[in-house]
């Protein structure tokens, strides 16, 4: 059954949940984005976003990127293993991506995780 929304249980909400992922993560890097992941015992994947003002100054630009990150996760969550994922930005160049390019890069990231 495909869900049309991202339930609250599918998100990392507390600092301890983020620390758990950052302690011993698997890393995948693509243009401007890094995906950290670590297995969980919950039976479903969860996502957390750590987008710094250092790379993206304006909130509306950060929010656009976060919206697409959540959306691509929501679409792919049924194919992902039970892991906690944290997406971070590691370059200023991502703010210049068009929406379609950003979606392609994020899809590439989820595909690399599946392989």
Secondary structure, 3 states (H helix, E strand, C coil): CCCCCCCHHHECCCHHHHHHHHHCCEEEEECCEEEEEEECCCCCCEEEEECCCCCCCCHHHHHHHHHHHHHHHHHHHHHCCCEEEEEEECCHHHHHCCHHHHHHHHHHHHHHHHC
